[in-house]
Every structure is written in structure tokens, then in C-alpha cells.
Amino acid sequence: ARHEGKPGSSVSKMTKKRRNGGRNKHGRGHTPAIRCSNCARCVPKDKAIKRFQVRNMVEAGCQRDMRDASVFDSYTLPKLYMKLQYCCSCAIHSRVVRVRSVTNRKIREPPPRFRPRTGDKPGGAGGAGGPGAAKK
């Protein structure tokens, strides 16, 4: 008979690598399988790494030609939203996610998003003559 780690018993529990077991399936017995966008491997839907890829429908070279030929002054071109679903292997290989150390695996908040700032002048904070510049 196999003994589980009950309170007060000397049997220790097996170590867990992740709190959620690598899945997002709390309380559900089964989730449908989806196919990886890269290698077509069957992956449970809750285990797959999902990302949205937002691209312009028209490539950058053609945008200027369309703007010149257009009758409308301010027509914004629609964007193409693609939902990419990866298996763990492809997500790590294509650097969608990174391998994290044991202590960093406990961090649950998403990493900060780096968006290009608009309207900033070059040579601002940390640049030449800024707050981080060397004083003579």
C-alpha cells in the first residue's frame, strides 16, 4: 500500500516544480487539445503558451503608396490579429518564454512591458548632460 503525506506521518511529500503543475486547469478534469502553431504538436489548451501577434495588413513599403493613392485623408489601415498557440518546446526554442530559476519561478506577476516612448528627446535622463552625467 502506498502512503500519502498525511499530517503527523513521517512520509514526506514529493517536491513540486510548479504550483499549478504547468497547467491552468483547476477543477476541470479534461481540456480539449489544440495544435501548436509552429510544429503542430497536440497540446492541452490550458497548457499551451498563447500570444497575440498584431501586424499591419499592408506591409510598410506599400503603405505609403496606398496613402498617396487614397481619396481619404486620414484612413487608418486595419490590423491583423493572429492568436499563436505554442507547445512548451517551441515557446522556449523561439524565445517566447524563458527558462527561469527556482526562485524566479515563484514570481507570478508578468514582466514589465517596454513600449517605445513618443515625444522624448534624445539625450534625456542618463544621456550626456543629464542627471547621470559625470561632473568635472
BAGU-627504 format. One record per residue (C-alpha): residue number from 0; x, y, z. Coordinates in nm, 2 decimals. Each point is the difference from the previous one (the first is absolute). Example, Ala and Ser with C-alpha at 12.3 -4.5 7.8 and 13.67 -1.06 7.14 Angstrom:
<pts>
+-----+--------+--------+--------+
: num :      u :      v :      w :
+-----+--------+--------+--------+
:   0 :   1.23 :  -0.45 :   0.78 :
:   1 :   0.14 :   0.34 :  -0.07 :
+-----+--------+--------+--------+
</pts>
This chain:
<pts>
+-----+--------+--------+--------+
: num :      u :      v :      w :
+-----+--------+--------+--------+
:   0 :   0.00 :   0.00 :   0.00 :
:   1 :   0.12 :   0.35 :  -0.09 :
:   2 :  -0.01 :   0.26 :   0.28 :
:   3 :  -0.06 :   0.36 :  -0.07 :
:   4 :   0.15 :   0.28 :   0.20 :
:   5 :  -0.26 :   0.04 :   0.28 :
:   6 :   0.03 :   0.24 :   0.28 :
:   7 :   0.21 :  -0.15 :   0.28 :
:   8 :   0.14 :  -0.28 :  -0.22 :
:   9 :   0.37 :  -0.04 :  -0.07 :
:  10 :  -0.05 :  -0.04 :  -0.38 :
:  11 :   0.11 :   0.31 :  -0.18 :
:  12 :  -0.18 :   0.15 :  -0.30 :
:  13 :   0.16 :  -0.01 :  -0.34 :
:  14 :   0.13 :   0.34 :  -0.11 :
:  15 :  -0.20 :   0.20 :  -0.25 :
:  16 :   0.17 :   0.20 :  -0.27 :
:  17 :  -0.30 :   0.23 :  -0.06 :
:  18 :  -0.30 :   0.10 :   0.21 :
:  19 :  -0.24 :  -0.07 :  -0.29 :
:  20 :   0.18 :  -0.30 :  -0.15 :
:  21 :   0.06 :   0.20 :  -0.32 :
:  22 :  -0.37 :   0.02 :  -0.07 :
:  23 :  -0.29 :   0.24 :   0.05 :
:  24 :  -0.26 :  -0.28 :   0.06 :
:  25 :  -0.11 :   0.05 :   0.36 :
:  26 :  -0.32 :  -0.20 :   0.06 :
:  27 :  -0.04 :  -0.12 :  -0.36 :
:  28 :   0.06 :  -0.37 :  -0.07 :
:  29 :   0.08 :   0.04 :  -0.37 :
:  30 :   0.07 :   0.27 :  -0.25 :
:  31 :   0.00 :  -0.02 :  -0.38 :
:  32 :   0.32 :  -0.04 :  -0.18 :
:  33 :   0.12 :   0.27 :  -0.24 :
:  34 :   0.28 :  -0.01 :  -0.26 :
:  35 :   0.33 :   0.19 :   0.04 :
:  36 :   0.03 :   0.28 :  -0.25 :
:  37 :   0.36 :  -0.09 :  -0.07 :
:  38 :   0.03 :  -0.38 :   0.00 :
:  39 :  -0.37 :  -0.12 :   0.01 :
:  40 :   0.05 :  -0.20 :   0.32 :
:  41 :  -0.31 :  -0.07 :   0.20 :
:  42 :   0.00 :   0.20 :   0.32 :
:  43 :  -0.27 :   0.04 :   0.26 :
:  44 :  -0.17 :   0.34 :  -0.04 :
:  45 :   0.08 :   0.11 :   0.35 :
:  46 :   0.37 :  -0.10 :  -0.02 :
:  47 :   0.07 :   0.17 :  -0.34 :
:  48 :   0.18 :   0.33 :   0.01 :
:  49 :  -0.22 :   0.25 :  -0.18 :
:  50 :   0.10 :   0.34 :  -0.15 :
:  51 :  -0.17 :   0.25 :  -0.23 :
:  52 :   0.21 :   0.12 :  -0.29 :
:  53 :  -0.13 :   0.34 :  -0.12 :
:  54 :   0.12 :   0.09 :  -0.35 :
:  55 :  -0.10 :   0.25 :  -0.27 :
:  56 :  -0.20 :  -0.15 :  -0.28 :
:  57 :   0.21 :   0.19 :  -0.25 :
:  58 :   0.38 :  -0.01 :   0.01 :
:  59 :   0.19 :   0.32 :   0.07 :
:  60 :   0.12 :   0.04 :  -0.36 :
:  61 :  -0.36 :   0.01 :  -0.14 :
:  62 :  -0.15 :   0.22 :   0.27 :
:  63 :   0.15 :   0.32 :  -0.15 :
:  64 :  -0.13 :  -0.09 :  -0.35 :
:  65 :  -0.35 :  -0.07 :   0.14 :
:  66 :   0.01 :   0.33 :   0.19 :
:  67 :   0.09 :   0.20 :  -0.31 :
:  68 :  -0.26 :  -0.17 :  -0.21 :
:  69 :  -0.28 :   0.02 :   0.26 :
:  70 :  -0.29 :   0.25 :  -0.02 :
:  71 :  -0.03 :   0.01 :   0.38 :
:  72 :   0.24 :   0.22 :   0.20 :
:  73 :   0.01 :  -0.19 :   0.32 :
:  74 :  -0.08 :  -0.37 :  -0.07 :
:  75 :   0.15 :  -0.24 :   0.25 :
:  76 :   0.08 :  -0.34 :  -0.14 :
:  77 :  -0.14 :  -0.29 :   0.19 :
:  78 :   0.23 :  -0.23 :   0.19 :
:  79 :   0.03 :  -0.37 :  -0.01 :
:  80 :  -0.04 :  -0.18 :   0.33 :
:  81 :   0.14 :  -0.35 :   0.01 :
:  82 :  -0.03 :  -0.22 :   0.31 :
:  83 :   0.30 :  -0.22 :   0.01 :
:  84 :   0.00 :  -0.31 :   0.23 :
:  85 :   0.33 :  -0.18 :   0.07 :
:  86 :   0.10 :  -0.32 :   0.17 :
:  87 :   0.26 :   0.05 :   0.28 :
:  88 :   0.29 :  -0.12 :  -0.22 :
:  89 :  -0.07 :   0.24 :  -0.29 :
:  90 :  -0.07 :   0.29 :   0.24 :
:  91 :   0.34 :  -0.05 :   0.17 :
:  92 :   0.18 :  -0.06 :  -0.33 :
:  93 :  -0.14 :   0.32 :  -0.16 :
:  94 :   0.05 :   0.20 :   0.32 :
:  95 :  -0.37 :   0.08 :   0.05 :
:  96 :   0.07 :  -0.11 :   0.37 :
:  97 :   0.33 :  -0.04 :   0.18 :
:  98 :   0.11 :  -0.27 :   0.25 :
:  99 :   0.00 :   0.15 :   0.35 :
: 100 :   0.19 :  -0.09 :   0.31 :
: 101 :  -0.18 :  -0.17 :   0.30 :
: 102 :  -0.04 :   0.33 :   0.19 :
: 103 :  -0.11 :   0.19 :  -0.31 :
: 104 :  -0.26 :  -0.26 :  -0.08 :
: 105 :  -0.19 :   0.12 :   0.31 :
: 106 :  -0.05 :   0.35 :  -0.15 :
: 107 :  -0.35 :   0.01 :  -0.13 :
: 108 :  -0.04 :   0.35 :  -0.14 :
: 109 :   0.07 :   0.05 :  -0.37 :
: 110 :   0.33 :   0.16 :  -0.10 :
: 111 :  -0.01 :   0.38 :  -0.06 :
: 112 :  -0.10 :   0.10 :  -0.36 :
: 113 :   0.25 :   0.22 :  -0.18 :
: 114 :  -0.18 :   0.23 :  -0.23 :
: 115 :   0.19 :   0.26 :  -0.21 :
: 116 :  -0.07 :   0.34 :   0.14 :
: 117 :  -0.12 :   0.26 :  -0.24 :
: 118 :   0.10 :   0.37 :   0.02 :
: 119 :   0.32 :  -0.06 :   0.20 :
: 120 :   0.31 :   0.19 :  -0.11 :
: 121 :   0.32 :  -0.20 :  -0.04 :
: 122 :   0.25 :   0.08 :   0.28 :
: 123 :  -0.26 :   0.01 :   0.28 :
: 124 :   0.05 :  -0.17 :   0.33 :
: 125 :   0.32 :  -0.19 :   0.02 :
: 126 :   0.13 :   0.16 :  -0.32 :
: 127 :   0.27 :   0.26 :  -0.05 :
: 128 :  -0.06 :   0.29 :   0.24 :
: 129 :  -0.28 :  -0.18 :   0.17 :
: 130 :  -0.04 :  -0.10 :   0.36 :
: 131 :   0.24 :  -0.29 :  -0.04 :
: 132 :   0.27 :   0.20 :  -0.17 :
: 133 :   0.35 :   0.03 :   0.15 :
: 134 :   0.08 :   0.33 :   0.17 :
: 135 :   0.34 :   0.16 :  -0.04 :
+-----+--------+--------+--------+
</pts>
